[in-house]
Amino acid sequence: MHGFLRGAHDAAPASLRALIGVHDWRHSPLGHPDDWPPQLATAVAMALDSALPMFIAWGPDLRMLYNDAYVQMLGERHPGALGEPFQRVWYDAWPQLVPIIDRALSGKGVHFEDLEIPIVRNGAREPANFTFSYSPLHDGAGRVAGMYCTAVETTERLRAERRAALELKLSDALRPLHAPAEVLATAGALLGQELGLARVLYGELDDESGSFTLASQWLRSGMAGLSQARYRLDEFGPGIGAALRAGETVVIEDIALDPRTAGWPARYNEEAIGAVVTVPLVRGGRLSAFLSINRNAPHRWTRDELHFTRDTAERTWTALDGARTQAALRAERDRSRTIFDTISEGFGLLDRDWKLLEMNAEGLRICHLTAEQVIGRSHWELFPEVEGTDTGVMLHRVMAERRAGQIEYKLAPVDGRSGWTEIRAFPVQDGGIAIFFRDITDRKLAEEKLMAADQRKDEFLAMLAHELRNPLAPIKSAAMLLDMGMLNETRVRQSSAIIGRQVKHMTRLVDDLLDVSRVTRGLIVLDKAVLDVRSIVDEAVEQVRPQLLARRQTLGVHLPASNVSVEGDRARLVQVLANLLNNAVKYTPEERAIEVRVRILDGQLELAVCDEGIGMEPELTERAFDLFAQATRSSDRSQGGLGLGLALVRNLVELHGGSVRCASPGPGQGSTFTVTLPLAAPLAPAEPLAAATAAAGGPLRVMVVDDNVDAAETLAMLLDAAGHTVEVEHDSGRALERARAAAPDVFLLDIGLPEIDGNELARRLLAQPETADAVLIAVSGYGQEQDKRAAREAGFRHHLVKPVDFEQLVELLAEVRGAVA
């Protein structure tokens, strides 16, 4: 092998000749050639003959040997790299190369394309791309002792491909544009984004005045635009203007160092320009425009950046010329044509013989036809279904009488969906007519929905008026009887019971309205806890039991054998089930059956209420939960209610992350309402509660403060009848003063008091020693969650909504009496 290398010495590349010329092979990085294993000898011979860049890395520290072609890739790393460890030569690329080298040294060949590695050329560091092929080299014992590699630089190819891709992207972006402003904006944005610029500016020159105007500027996010719309070109340095007028591209990498700009720092500092490239457009010996890019800090512009900027400028000017020419042609065409071809509705032009001379693209789209199918054919041949209709009559009248006409035409159903078209016809000068038409199907459907919603709203308001008048009539009659003062005790009790029942009925109606309003506006806040479904069912059933007994209906409840839990608001979930049961009771005939079924299905709770009631049409099941949806009801509305319950059910169930659906075989065949809710972890066994005992005590001292005299007096009479000592005030100031002397145990305060409202009065009462320990109860018509929260913050212990549930109030006072005792 030694003799072979000696013979090849003169023909070998210089880098290998340096190695071959070593007489003392003990100091050679690869050892004596006679000792080389066959693979190493073959690799060296290949390197001697190869015109491709190739290197060999041998030994524990992978010392390098390479041919002359590889010297070009090393750049300024050569000649010190010969015989040096690979890691030392390519220290800056070593982290990228380690996985590749490890694979080669594991005995496997590696091919890697277009790897980016930094190199130093002409004293400057720059990225370069290489395609490598690594192969392991074995020693005499068959162990991997090194590797050889062929490498080809692909930097220029990749740059050319990137340039071509950018140029294609730019061409594709500019090709469909017709407006000059769109051309400038699109070109500026693409150039700025691709090169990571601060600004891209397009200026147009008035060469006589030496000034330019900014026609377009693209700005990086957060970058301010130039401070003026118009400048004198020489404000940026006379050398710049002279170069541009001479047709030269101005390239400045550092504004502060370039002699053309160093003497003009004020303008560049003011506009935050650190580096700039400006490409001029010179026509007829005059500078007419320029495309300029800049950064707000010094920057070394690369060949690719300059090439893409010049290419963008050239393509922009070409696209601008085309856009301006097209704009001029369109303007001339529009002036010469009676009908514009770019309108957003269909347009057809007919001659006096009803032959179609023209139809625009929108018209062809609406008619589902092509220009070849339309032009030159008779309108009546194309649209025979129009003849004999009101639309056909209108078209004949316009043609004959030469007066414009308009009509809305309903098309025959297509794919199960009927359509509507608005048609307007006008006579034209040559004796034919022009027809404008547009699809108004969506508008008509929206109108129909609005009309249906409006009708449901009117029906709802009519029912609301009816429902509110119903209880008012017996209340008025009972009040008149009580006013006569000649009733015996039985009649007084009957009259009071009537008034109480009807007030409860009206309260329920108002509560339904308020609940729906709060839920639909997202004002409900759920007080969630893990709940036993059995307790929810029991409580809801208890609420409807009186109605069931009154109508002699039977209720079957089917529950799983084991406990089932859900997470939710107890009061709201009871309200959901109670509303469904109320709905079933109302619309199920007497002495018929209703069932509640609870089961687990697909990991969720399914709660169904099934009845043998009036049922409903399929159309109604789809909108049963809409706010104003109602089934057909008798005019007497004997069962009462506003039909808001189901809308409330859906909203409350959805707030709990569930869903509700309705099904009915048809009228007279009953209905099933099914609620689906997520399951929760099972409840732990509850501790037995000690029986509550109410401490007996004497009457309480109660002060009622309400500016509504009738409300205050009637509430005082009820409290007096319950055995309490009651004082009444209608003014906050007098109530505060009187309270110091009387020191009541309990205050019932209206929130909506004039001058000092109830919340402020509560704070003042708690602040004075005489009433600091009193129990404050809010009595208000304001019952939303934020009202209750404001009352708690003011110091109220309880919040009651008008009209007050007197039984609830009595229970609260009993608790207070027990605490006082």
C-alpha positions in Angstrom: 0.0 0.0 0.0 2.9 2.3 0.8 4.3 1.8 -2.7 1.0 2.5 -4.3 0.7 5.8 -2.5 4.2 6.7 -3.4 3.4 6.1 -7.1 0.3 8.1 -6.9 2.0 11.0 -5.1 2.3 13.3 -8.1 -1.3 12.9 -9.2 -2.8 13.2 -5.7 -4.6 16.3 -4.5 -2.5 18.7 -2.5 -4.3 17.9 0.8 -3.5 14.1 0.4 0.0 14.8 -0.9 0.8 16.4 2.4 -0.1 13.2 4.1 1.5 10.9 1.5 4.8 12.9 1.8 5.1 12.1 5.5 8.3 9.9 5.8 7.8 9.2 9.5 4.5 7.4 9.4 4.5 7.1 13.2 3.5 10.8 13.3 0.9 10.4 10.6 -2.7 10.9 11.9 -3.6 7.6 10.2 -0.5 5.6 11.0 1.8 3.8 8.5 0.0 2.8 5.2 1.3 -0.7 5.5 -0.7 -1.0 8.6 -3.9 0.4 7.2 -6.9 -2.0 7.2 -8.4 -2.7 3.7 -11.4 -0.4 4.2 -9.2 2.6 5.1 -6.9 2.0 2.2 -9.8 1.8 -0.2 -11.3 5.0 1.2 -8.0 6.8 0.8 -7.7 5.6 -2.8 -11.3 6.7 -3.5 -10.5 10.2 -2.0 -7.4 10.4 -4.3 -9.5 9.8 -7.4 -12.7 11.6 -6.4 -13.8 15.0 -7.7 -16.5 15.1 -5.1 -15.7 16.7 -1.7 -14.7 13.8 0.6 -13.1 13.4 3.9 -11.9 10.5 6.2 -12.1 10.6 10.0 -10.1 7.9 11.7 -9.1 6.8 15.1 -10.5 7.4 18.6 -10.7 11.2 18.1 -11.7 11.0 14.4 -8.7 12.9 12.9 -9.5 14.3 9.5 -8.0 13.7 6.0 -9.7 15.3 3.0 -9.3 16.0 -0.7 -9.0 19.3 -2.5 -12.7 19.4 -3.3 -13.5 19.4 0.4 -11.2 22.4 0.9 -13.9 24.7 -0.6 -16.4 23.5 2.0 -13.9 24.1 4.9 -13.2 27.7 3.8 -11.0 29.4 6.3 -10.8 26.3 8.5 -8.2 24.9 6.0 -5.3 24.2 6.1 -5.2 23.8 9.9 -7.9 21.2 9.8 -5.7 18.5 8.2 -5.0 15.8 10.7 -7.1 17.5 13.4 -10.0 15.9 15.4 -13.3 16.3 13.6 -14.9 17.9 16.7 -12.2 20.6 16.8 -12.6 21.4 13.1 -16.4 21.6 13.1 -16.8 22.8 16.6 -19.7 25.1 15.9 -21.7 22.5 14.0 -20.8 19.6 16.3 -24.2 19.5 18.2 -26.0 19.0 14.8 -23.5 16.4 13.6 -23.3 14.2 16.7 -26.5 12.1 15.9 -25.2 11.5 12.4 -21.7 10.6 13.5 -23.1 8.3 16.2 -25.1 6.4 13.7 -22.2 6.0 11.3 -19.9 4.8 14.2 -22.6 2.3 15.2 -21.9 0.6 11.8 -24.8 2.1 9.8 -24.6 4.3 6.8 -26.2 7.7 7.0 -27.6 10.0 4.3 -28.7 13.5 5.3 -29.9 16.1 2.8 -29.7 19.9 3.0 -28.4 20.2 6.6 -27.8 23.8 7.5 -24.3 24.4 9.0 -22.6 27.8 9.6 -19.4 28.4 7.6 -17.0 31.4 7.4 -16.4 32.9 3.9 -14.6 36.0 3.1 -14.3 36.8 6.8 -18.1 36.6 7.4 -20.0 33.9 9.1 -23.1 32.7 7.0 -25.4 29.7 7.0 -24.8 27.1 4.3 -26.6 23.8 3.4 -24.9 20.4 2.7 -26.0 16.9 1.7 -23.9 14.2 3.4 -23.4 10.5 3.0 -21.5 8.9 5.9 -20.2 5.3 5.9 -18.4 3.4 8.7 -14.7 2.3 8.3 -13.6 -0.9 10.0 -10.2 -1.9 11.3 -8.5 -5.2 10.8 -10.5 -6.8 13.6 -13.8 -5.7 12.1 -14.4 -2.9 14.6 -15.7 0.5 13.5 -12.6 2.7 13.8 -13.6 5.7 11.7 -15.8 6.9 8.8 -15.6 8.4 5.4 -18.0 11.0 4.0 -18.9 12.5 0.7 -20.5 16.0 1.0 -22.1 18.3 -1.6 -23.0 21.9 -0.8 -26.6 22.6 -1.8 -26.8 26.2 -0.6 -27.2 27.8 -4.0 -29.7 25.2 -5.2 -31.8 25.7 -2.1 -31.5 29.5 -2.4 -32.6 29.2 -6.1 -35.6 27.0 -5.1 -36.6 29.5 -2.3 -36.3 32.4 -4.7 -38.4 30.6 -7.3 -41.0 29.7 -4.7 -41.2 33.3 -3.4 -41.4 34.6 -7.0 -44.2 32.1 -7.8 -46.0 33.0 -4.5 -45.7 36.7 -5.4 -46.9 36.1 -9.0 -49.9 34.0 -7.7 -50.8 36.7 -5.2 -50.6 39.6 -7.7 -52.2 37.8 -10.7 -55.9 38.1 -9.6 -55.7 41.7 -8.4 -57.3 44.4 -10.4 -57.1 47.5 -8.1 -53.8 49.3 -7.8 -54.2 49.7 -4.0 -54.7 45.9 -3.6 -51.5 45.3 -5.7 -49.4 47.6 -3.5 -50.8 46.3 -0.2 -50.4 42.6 -1.2 -46.8 43.1 -2.5 -45.8 45.1 0.5 -47.2 42.6 3.0 -45.6 39.6 1.2 -42.2 41.3 1.0 -42.3 42.5 4.6 -43.4 39.2 6.1 -41.0 37.1 4.1 -38.0 39.2 5.0 -39.0 40.2 8.5 -38.9 43.9 7.7 -40.0 46.9 9.8 -41.6 48.8 6.8 -42.2 48.4 3.1 -42.9 51.8 1.4 -44.1 52.7 -2.1 -43.6 56.3 -3.0 -44.6 58.2 -6.2 -42.4 61.1 -7.3 -43.2 64.6 -8.5 -39.9 65.1 -10.2 -40.4 68.8 -10.8 -40.8 69.6 -7.1 -38.5 66.9 -6.0 -41.1 65.5 -3.6 -42.6 62.1 -3.1 -45.9 61.0 -1.7 -46.5 57.7 0.1 -49.0 55.7 -1.9 -48.7 52.6 0.3 -46.9 51.5 3.4 -46.8 48.1 5.1 -45.8 48.1 8.8 -44.6 45.3 11.1 -46.9 44.9 14.1 -46.1 47.5 16.6 -44.1 49.6 14.1 -45.2 53.2 13.5 -45.5 54.5 10.0 -43.6 57.5 8.6 -44.5 60.7 10.3 -45.6 62.5 7.1 -47.4 61.6 4.0 -45.2 63.8 1.7 -41.4 64.5 1.8 -38.8 66.2 -0.2 -36.5 63.4 -1.5 -33.4 65.4 -0.5 -34.5 65.4 3.1 -32.9 61.9 3.2 -29.6 63.1 1.8 -28.8 64.5 -1.7 -26.7 61.4 -2.5 -29.7 59.2 -2.1 -31.8 61.2 -4.6 -29.0 61.4 -7.1 -28.5 57.6 -7.0 -32.2 56.9 -7.4 -32.5 59.4 -10.3 -29.7 57.6 -12.0 -31.6 54.3 -11.7 -29.3 52.8 -9.1 -30.6 50.5 -6.3 -29.6 52.2 -3.0 -28.4 49.6 -0.4 -27.4 51.0 3.0 -26.6 48.6 5.9 -26.0 51.2 8.6 -27.4 54.7 8.3 -24.9 56.1 10.7 -21.9 54.8 8.8 -22.8 55.2 5.1 -21.4 58.4 3.7 -24.6 59.1 1.8 -26.7 59.3 5.0 -24.2 59.9 7.8 -24.6 63.6 7.5 -28.4 63.5 7.7 -29.1 61.7 11.0 -32.1 63.8 12.1 -34.5 62.6 9.5 -33.5 58.9 9.8 -33.5 59.0 13.6 -37.0 60.7 13.6 -38.4 57.9 11.3 -36.5 55.1 13.1 -34.7 53.9 10.0 -31.4 51.9 10.7 -30.9 50.1 7.3 -32.6 50.6 4.0 -32.8 49.3 0.4 -34.6 51.4 -2.2 -35.3 50.3 -5.8 -36.1 53.1 -8.2 -38.5 53.1 -11.2 -37.1 55.4 -13.9 -39.2 55.9 -17.0 -38.5 58.4 -19.8 -35.3 59.5 -18.0 -37.4 60.5 -14.9 -37.7 59.0 -11.5 -41.4 58.3 -11.2 -41.6 55.9 -8.2 -39.6 53.7 -5.8 -40.1 50.6 -3.6 -38.2 50.9 -0.3 -37.7 48.5 2.5 -36.1 49.3 5.9 -35.3 48.0 9.3 -35.1 50.0 12.5 -31.6 48.8 13.2 -28.4 48.2 11.1 -28.6 45.1 9.0 -26.4 43.3 6.6 -28.5 42.7 3.5 -28.1 39.2 1.9 -28.0 38.5 -1.8 -31.3 36.7 -1.5 -33.0 39.7 0.2 -31.7 42.1 -2.4 -32.7 39.8 -5.3 -36.2 39.3 -3.9 -36.7 43.0 -3.2 -35.7 43.9 -6.8 -37.9 41.1 -8.2 -40.8 42.3 -6.1 -40.4 45.8 -7.3 -40.3 44.7 -11.0 -43.4 42.5 -10.6 -45.2 45.2 -8.6 -44.7 47.8 -11.3 -45.9 45.3 -14.0 -48.9 44.4 -11.9 -49.7 48.1 -11.2 -49.5 48.8 -14.9 -51.9 46.0 -15.6 -54.3 47.0 -12.8 -54.3 50.6 -14.0 -54.9 49.6 -17.5 -57.7 47.3 -16.5 -59.2 50.0 -14.4 -59.2 52.4 -17.3 -60.8 49.8 -19.5 -63.5 49.0 -17.0 -64.3 52.6 -16.5 -64.6 53.1 -20.3 -66.8 49.9 -20.5 -69.0 51.0 -17.7 -69.6 54.4 -19.3 -70.6 52.8 -22.6 -72.8 50.1 -21.1 -76.3 50.5 -19.9 -76.1 47.7 -17.4 -73.1 47.0 -15.2 -71.8 43.5 -15.4 -70.4 43.6 -11.8 -73.6 44.0 -9.9 -74.4 41.6 -7.1 -77.7 40.5 -8.5 -78.7 38.5 -11.6 -79.1 40.5 -14.8 -80.5 39.4 -18.2 -81.0 41.4 -21.4 -83.8 40.4 -23.8 -84.4 41.7 -27.3 -87.9 42.5 -28.5 -88.4 38.8 -29.6 -87.6 37.6 -26.0 -84.2 36.3 -27.1 -81.5 36.4 -24.3 -78.6 38.6 -25.4 -76.7 38.6 -22.2 -76.8 37.2 -18.6 -74.2 38.0 -16.0 -72.4 35.5 -13.8 -74.6 36.0 -10.8 -77.7 35.4 -13.0 -76.2 32.2 -14.3 -75.4 31.1 -10.8 -79.0 31.7 -9.6 -80.5 29.9 -12.6 -77.9 27.1 -12.4 -77.1 27.5 -16.1 -74.1 28.3 -18.3 -73.7 31.1 -20.8 -73.7 28.5 -23.6 -77.1 27.3 -22.4 -78.6 30.8 -22.3 -77.3 33.2 -24.9 -79.4 33.3 -28.1 -82.3 31.2 -26.7 -85.9 32.4 -26.0 -86.7 33.3 -22.4 -89.9 31.3 -22.6 -88.0 28.2 -23.9 -85.6 28.5 -20.9 -88.2 29.2 -18.3 -91.6 27.8 -19.5 -92.9 27.5 -15.9 -93.1 31.3 -15.7 -95.6 31.7 -18.6 -99.2 32.2 -17.3 -98.1 33.2 -13.8 -98.2 36.7 -12.3 -94.5 37.0 -13.2 -95.2 36.2 -16.8 -98.0 38.7 -16.9 -95.8 41.4 -15.5 -93.0 40.7 -18.0 -95.5 40.8 -21.0 -96.8 44.1 -19.6 -93.4 45.7 -19.4 -92.5 44.6 -22.9 -95.8 45.9 -24.3 -96.4 49.0 -22.3 -92.8 50.0 -21.8 -93.3 50.6 -18.1 -91.1 49.1 -15.3 -92.5 46.3 -13.2 -91.6 44.4 -10.1 -92.8 41.1 -8.4 -91.8 38.4 -5.9 -91.9 35.0 -7.5 -92.1 31.7 -5.5 -90.2 28.9 -7.3 -91.2 25.3 -7.3 -89.7 23.3 -4.5 -86.1 22.0 -5.2 -84.6 19.3 -3.0 -87.4 19.8 -0.5 -86.7 23.5 -0.2 -88.9 26.1 -1.9 -87.2 29.3 -3.1 -88.2 32.9 -3.7 -86.9 35.4 -6.3 -87.4 39.1 -6.6 -87.8 40.2 -10.3 -87.6 43.8 -11.6 -88.0 44.5 -15.3 -87.2 47.7 -17.2 -87.7 48.6 -20.9 -84.5 49.4 -22.9 -83.9 51.6 -25.9 -83.7 48.9 -28.6 -87.2 47.6 -27.8 -86.3 44.8 -25.5 -86.3 44.6 -21.7 -83.7 44.3 -19.0 -84.4 42.0 -16.1 -82.8 42.2 -12.6 -83.4 39.3 -10.3 -82.1 38.0 -7.0 -82.6 35.1 -4.6 -84.6 36.3 -1.6 -85.3 32.9 -0.1 -83.3 33.5 3.1 -85.0 36.9 3.6 -88.5 35.4 3.1 -87.7 32.5 5.5 -86.5 35.0 8.1 -89.7 37.0 7.6 -91.8 33.9 8.1 -89.9 33.0 11.3 -90.3 36.6 12.6 -94.1 36.5 11.8 -94.4 33.1 13.6 -92.5 34.4 16.6 -94.5 37.6 16.6 -97.7 35.5 16.5 -96.5 33.3 19.4 -95.7 36.5 21.3 -99.1 37.9 20.7 -100.7 34.7 21.8 -98.6 34.7 24.9 -99.5 38.3 25.8 -103.2 37.5 25.3 -102.8 34.5 27.6 -100.9 36.6 30.1 -103.7 39.2 30.2 -106.3 36.4 30.6 -104.3 34.7 33.3 -103.8 37.9 35.3 -107.5 38.9 35.0 -108.7 35.5 36.2 -107.4 35.8 39.7 -108.1 39.5 39.9 -111.9 38.9 39.5 -112.3 36.7 42.6 -109.9 38.9 44.6 -111.9 42.0 43.7 -115.2 40.3 44.6 -113.8 38.9 47.9 -112.4 42.4 48.8 -115.8 44.0 48.1 -117.5 41.4 50.4 -115.0 42.1 53.2 -115.6 45.9 52.7 -119.3 45.5 53.4 -118.5 44.5 56.9 -121.6 42.4 57.3 -120.2 38.9 56.8 -120.2 36.2 59.4 -116.9 34.5 60.4 -117.4 31.7 57.9 -117.8 34.1 55.0 -114.8 36.1 56.2 -112.7 33.0 56.2 -114.0 32.0 52.8 -113.2 35.4 51.4 -109.7 35.4 52.9 -109.1 31.9 51.6 -110.1 33.0 48.1 -107.8 36.0 48.2 -105.0 33.9 49.5 -105.3 31.2 46.8 -105.6 33.8 44.0 -102.6 35.7 45.3 -100.6 32.5 45.4 -101.7 31.8 41.8 -100.6 35.3 40.6 -97.3 35.0 42.5 -96.6 31.7 40.7 -97.3 33.4 37.3 -94.9 36.3 38.1 -92.3 33.9 39.5 -92.5 31.9 36.2 -91.9 35.1 34.2 -89.0 36.2 36.4 -87.4 32.8 36.4 -87.5 32.6 32.6 -86.1 36.1 32.3 -83.3 35.5 34.7 -82.3 32.2 33.2 -82.4 33.4 29.6 -80.2 36.4 30.5 -77.7 34.2 32.4 -78.4 35.7 35.8 -79.0 32.4 37.6 -76.2 31.3 39.9 -76.4 27.6 40.8 -75.7 26.5 44.4 -74.3 23.1 43.5 -73.9 20.1 45.7 -73.9 16.3 45.3 -77.6 15.3 45.6 -79.5 12.1 46.0 -81.9 11.8 43.1 -84.5 10.0 45.3 -84.8 13.1 47.5 -85.3 15.4 44.4 -88.0 13.1 43.2 -89.7 13.0 46.6 -89.7 16.7 47.0 -91.1 17.4 43.5 -93.8 14.8 43.9 -94.8 16.4 47.2 -95.2 19.7 45.5 -97.7 18.3 42.9 -99.5 15.9 45.2 -102.5 18.3 45.8 -103.1 18.7 42.1 -102.9 14.9 41.6 -105.4 14.3 44.3 -107.7 17.0 43.0 -107.8 15.3 39.6 -107.8 11.8 41.0 -104.8 10.8 38.9 -102.4 8.0 39.8 -98.6 8.6 40.0 -96.1 5.8 39.6 -92.5 6.4 40.6 -89.8 3.9 39.4 -86.3 4.4 40.9 -83.1 2.3 40.6 -82.5 -0.1 43.5 -79.3 1.7 44.5 -78.8 5.3 45.3 -78.1 7.6 42.4 -76.4 11.0 42.7 -76.1 14.1 40.6 -74.3 17.4 41.1 -76.5 20.4 41.0 -78.7 23.0 42.7 -81.4 21.2 44.7 -84.0 23.9 44.4 -83.6 24.2 40.7 -83.6 20.5 40.0 -86.7 20.1 42.1 -88.2 22.9 40.1 -87.3 21.1 36.8 -89.1 17.9 37.8 -92.0 19.7 39.5 -92.6 21.8 36.3 -92.6 18.6 34.2 -95.0 16.9 36.6 -97.3 20.0 36.7 -97.3 20.0 32.9 -98.3 16.3 32.9 -101.1 16.9 35.5 -102.6 19.8 33.6 -102.8 18.1 30.3 -103.7 14.6 31.4 -107.4 13.8 31.8 -108.8 13.0 35.3 -108.3 9.5 36.7 -105.5 8.7 34.3 -101.9 7.6 35.0 -98.6 9.6 35.2 -95.2 7.9 35.7 -91.7 9.1 36.8 -89.0 6.8 35.6 -85.3 7.1 36.7 -82.6 4.9 35.2 -78.9 4.9 34.4 -78.1 4.9 30.6 -74.7 5.1 29.1 -73.2 6.5 32.3 -75.8 9.3 32.7 -78.9 9.8 34.6 -82.1 9.6 32.6 -85.2 11.0 34.3 -88.5 10.6 32.3 -92.0 11.9 33.0 -94.6 10.0 31.0 -98.3 10.9 30.8 -101.5 9.7 29.2 -102.5 13.2 28.3 -103.5 15.2 25.2 -100.2 14.5 23.4 -99.0 16.7 20.6 -98.3 17.0 16.9 -94.7 16.1 15.8 -94.2 19.8 14.8 -94.9 20.9 18.4 -92.5 18.4 19.9 -89.7 20.1 18.0 -90.4 23.5 19.6 -92.1 22.5 22.9 -89.3 24.1 24.8 -89.3 27.4 22.9 -90.2 30.5 25.0 -93.6 31.3 23.5 -94.4 27.8 22.1 -97.9 26.7 23.0 -100.1 23.8 22.0 -103.7 24.5 21.1 -105.6 25.2 24.3 -109.3 25.8 25.0 -110.3 29.4 25.4 -111.3 28.9 29.1 -107.7 28.0 30.0 -109.1 26.1 32.9 -105.8 24.6 34.0 -104.0 28.0 34.2 -100.3 28.8 33.7 -98.5 30.7 31.0 -96.8 27.8 29.3 -93.3 29.0 30.5 -92.5 25.9 32.5 -90.9 23.9 29.6 -88.8 26.9 28.5 -87.5 27.2 32.1 -86.9 23.4 32.3 -84.7 23.4 29.2 -82.6 26.4 30.4 -82.1 25.0 33.9 -81.2 21.5 32.6 -78.6 23.0 30.2 -77.1 25.1 33.1 -76.5 21.7 34.8 -74.7 20.4 31.7 -77.7 18.2 30.7 -80.3 18.0 27.9 -84.1 17.6 27.7 -86.2 16.2 24.9 -89.9 15.6 24.2 -91.6 12.8 22.4 -95.3 12.0 21.6 -96.9 9.4 19.3 -99.5 12.1 18.4 -102.6 14.0 19.7 -104.4 12.1 22.4 -101.6 9.5 22.9 -99.7 11.1 25.7 -96.2 12.6 25.9 -92.8 11.8 27.4 -90.4 14.4 28.6 -86.9 13.0 29.3 -84.1 14.9 31.2 -80.5 13.6 30.9 -77.9 14.7 33.5 -74.3 13.8 34.3 -73.9 11.4 37.2 -72.0 12.4 40.3 -70.1 10.3 42.8 -72.4 8.6 45.3 -73.3 10.4 48.5 -71.8 9.2 51.8 -74.4 8.0 54.3 -75.8 11.0 56.1 -75.5 11.4 59.9 -78.9 11.2 61.6 -80.0 14.7 62.5 -81.3 15.6 65.9 -84.9 16.7 66.0 -85.1 20.4 66.0 -87.0 21.9 68.9 -88.5 25.4 68.9 -88.1 27.2 72.1 -91.3 28.8 73.4 -91.3 32.5 74.1 -93.4 35.5 74.3 -94.4 37.9 71.5 -91.8 39.7 69.5 -91.5 43.5 69.1 -91.6 44.0 65.3 -91.3 47.2 63.3 -92.5 47.2 59.7 -91.0 50.0 57.5 -92.6 50.4 54.0 -93.6 53.5 52.1 -96.5 51.5 50.6 -99.1 52.3 53.3 -101.5 49.4 52.3 -98.8 46.8 52.2 -97.4 47.9 55.6 -100.7 48.0 57.3 -101.9 44.6 56.0 -98.6 43.0 57.0 -98.9 44.6 60.5 -102.4 43.3 60.9 -101.3 39.8 60.1 -98.3 40.0 62.5 -100.6 41.4 65.2 -103.0 38.5 64.6 -100.1 36.1 65.1 -99.5 37.5 68.6 -96.7 40.0 68.0 -96.3 43.6 69.0 -96.1 45.6 65.8 -95.1 49.2 65.0 -95.4 50.7 61.5 -93.4 53.5 59.8 -93.5 54.7 56.3 -90.4 57.0 56.4 -86.8 55.8 56.9 -85.7 58.8 59.1 -88.6 58.5 61.5 -88.2 54.7 61.6 -84.5 55.2 62.6 -85.4 57.7 65.4 -88.4 55.7 66.7 -86.3 52.5 66.8 -83.9 54.0 69.4 -86.7 54.2 71.9 -88.7 51.1 71.0 -85.7 48.8 70.4 -87.6 46.2 68.3 -86.5 42.6 68.2 -87.2 42.3 64.4 -87.3 44.8 61.6 -89.2 44.1 58.3 -87.7 46.6 55.9 -88.7 47.4 52.3 -85.7 47.8 50.1 -87.1 50.4 47.7 -87.7 53.2 50.3 -87.3 56.8 49.2 -84.5 59.0 50.4 -82.7 56.3 52.5 -83.2 52.9 50.9 -83.6 49.7 52.9 -80.0 48.6 52.6 -78.7 51.9 54.0 -81.3 51.9 56.7 -80.2 48.4 57.7 -76.6 49.5 58.0 -77.6 52.5 60.2 -79.8 50.4 62.4 -77.0 47.9 63.1 -74.6 50.8 63.7 -76.6 52.3 66.7 -76.4 50.4 70.0 -80.1 50.2 70.7 -80.8 48.1 67.6 -77.4 46.5 66.9 -78.6 43.1 67.9 -82.0 43.2 66.1 -82.8 40.7 63.4 -83.3 42.4 60.0 -85.5 40.9 57.4 -85.7 42.4 53.9 -89.2 42.5 52.3 -88.9 43.6 48.7 -90.1 43.2 45.2 -86.5 42.9 44.1 -85.7 39.2 44.2 -82.7 38.6 41.9 -79.5 37.1 43.1 -77.7 40.4 43.1 -80.5 41.9 45.2 -80.2 39.2 47.8 -76.4 39.5 47.8 -76.7 43.3 48.4 -79.1 42.7 51.2 -76.7 40.2 52.9 -73.9 42.6 52.6 -76.0 45.4 54.2 -76.7 43.1 57.3 -80.0 41.5 56.5 -80.3 37.9 57.9 -83.2 36.9 55.6 -84.7 38.1 52.3 -88.4 37.7 51.4 -89.9 38.6 48.1 -93.3 40.4 47.8 -96.0 39.2 48.2 -94.7 37.7 51.4 -95.4 34.0 52.0 -96.8 34.6 55.5 -96.3 31.0 56.6 -92.6 31.3 55.8 -92.5 34.6 57.7 -94.2 33.0 60.7 -91.6 30.2 60.7 -88.7 32.8 60.6 -90.2 34.7 63.5 -90.6 31.5 65.5 -86.9 30.9 65.0 -86.1 34.4 66.2 -88.5 34.0 69.2 -86.7 30.8 70.2 -83.3 32.5 70.0 -84.5 35.5 72.0 -86.0 33.2 74.7 
